[in-house]
Amino acid sequence: MIYEFTGKTVKEAVEKACDELGVEEALLDVEVIEESKSGFLGLVGQRDARIKVRKRDLLKEIMEVSDRPHEPEHEAPSVPCCECEPEESSAAVQDAGVLETEESAVTEEAPAELEQAREILVEILAKMTIEAEVRPKMVDGAVYLEIIGDGSGLLIGKEGHTLNALQYLVSKIVNKDASTHGKIEIIIDTENYRLRKMERLKEKALKMSQRARKTLKPVWLEPMPPDERRIVHMVLASDREVYTKSHGEGPMRRIVVYPRRVPNKRRGR
């Protein structure tokens, strides 16, 4: 259903929409029909801003992301022989321990995004008719949201797809107005899935490295969220026979493991 609101400014109209519909702005799709006009001397020709809004179908968005099929393995694009991208290399790679939630890793300062992310996730879970508690905290500069409840295991989904979709959607909403360097990382976990997944990722990274060294061909991994990609980058950072790089956008971003040695090509005589 589409609703229409007016206000002296677009911001005021959006605030009215949020108040009357009882939702956060991040959970609305807003279309500006007409900007406000001050008019001559502030009297003649003055017009209020008009907007159209609709409530976002969050459950549908989650399902679309979690059910999106993986791209089949294909030839890796030609790239220079370098390590992973800046946002996932060097110091960032060292933050792969972000999933370690000991008290020493939890920071005291909590940005506004902490409570915002919690409220958004609570709203999404309510729309999915899942009763669960969401415990937020800051861990190594990232917003860590732990879902606790009897049905929390259902949120993981096959290979963590549903949990990753939730994480992607909450991150997209929280960071929708943030610049590239101003974005805050969102990590959603339940039943220590992320910690268990980290161990499996380490094992898989080593196997993919061995495969790349043996075949002398790039090896594609499945799409992963940023925190999981960093783990793979970290594990293989010290491997002198391979290097890693990410390709793709959004939830389909994935790592490719490249062998440093290039197969010898013999020319026919």
C-alpha positions, -999 to +999 in steps of 0.1 A: +000+000+000+012+035-009+007+065+014+011+102+007+023+128+032+030+166+031+052+189+051+069+222+051+100+202+041+107+167+028+122+158+062+091+169+080+069+149+056+091+118+062+088+123+100+050+125+097+051+093+077+072+075+104+050+088+132+017+078+116+029+044+103+049+036+134+081+026+117+117+038+113+126+058+082+150+030+071+120+006+068+102+029+043+107+034+006+103+072+000+096+089-033+096+127-034+067+140-055+074+177-050+099+197-031+087+225-009+087+261-023+090+292-002+070+315-025+072+353-030+080+370+003+072+338+020+035+343+013+025+340-023+029+307-041+042+288-011+039+250-015+045+221+009+067+191+001+048+160-010+061+125-007+048+089-014+059+061+009+054+024+012+065-001+038+094-022+027+086-060+023+117-070+044+108-107+044+107-107+006+140-089+004+156-114+028+143-143+008+154-128-025+190-124-012+192-158+006+177-177-023+199-161-050+217-189-068+255-190-067+273-182-099+289-212-114+327-214-113+343-198-143+376-185-155+390-158-132+396-124-148+432-114-154+444-093-125+479-081-114+498-103-091+489-086-059+473-093-026+437-088-017+419-054-020+428-026+004+395-029+024+403-066+031+441-066+034+469-057+058+455-043+090+419-052+080+428-088+076+442-088+111+407-079+123+394-114+114+393-120+151+363-097+152+341-127+159+360-134+191+336-119+216+356-120+248+352-090+271+386-076+261+374-072+226+342-053+235+346-016+234+329+009+258+319+035+232+287+025+214+277+046+183+241+054+174+242+027+148+243+000+176+208+006+188+196+014+153+208-019+140+193-038+169+159-021+164+159-029+126+168-066+133+141-068+159+116-054+134+127-079+107+124-108+131+089-097+141+079-097+105+093-132+102+071-141+132+102-152+151+104-145+188+139-139+198+161-115+219+187-094+201+218-086+222+239-058+207+275-049+215+306-033+199+333-058+190+366-044+175+347-015+160+319-036+145+283-039+156+278-074+168+241-086+171+235-119+188+201-135+182+189-156+212+158-177+211+143-212+206+139-207+169+172-190+163+186-221+146+161-216+117+177-183+110+210-198+099+195-214+068+214-237+043+251-229+045+242-198+065+224-181+035+195-168+056+218-154+083+240-138+057+210-123+040+198-108+073+233-094+079+235-079+044+200-063+047+206-048+081+240-035+070+225-020+038+198-001+058+222+011+085+248+023+061+225+036+033+237+072+038+273+065+049+303+071+027+326+042+018+350+050+047+322+059+071+304+026+069+302+005+100+304-033+099+274-053+110+278-089+122+247-110+130+252-143+148+232-170+165+241-202+184+278-193+178+274-201+141+300-175+130+326-190+154+320-225+141+320-212+105+353-196+111+370-229+118+354-245+087+365-215+066+401-219+077+401-255+066+385-247+033+409-219+026+438-243+030+422-269+007+416-242-020+452-231-017+464-266-022+441-270-052+454-237-068+490-248-063+484-282-078+464-271-108+481-238-113+447-223-120+426-198-101+401-213-077+367-195-070+351-197-036+313-192-030+300-157-022+307-146+014+300-116+036+330-093+045+338-109+079+341-143+063+362-131+034+387-115+058+392-149+075+401-165+041+424-136+033+441-138+067+446-176+065+463-174+031+482-141+036+514-159+047+512-185+019+540-176-006+526-198-034+491-182-037+474-148-033+438-138-029+415-112-044+378-105-042+354-100-072+318-091-075+294-068-056+272-070-026+261-104-015+276-120-046+312-108-037+335-138-036+372-147-032+395-161-059+427-179-049+454-174-075+486-194-079+517-173-080+534-197-105+522-196-140+521-229-160+547-232-187+534-230-222+553-250-247+553-237-283+552-262-311+581-264-335 
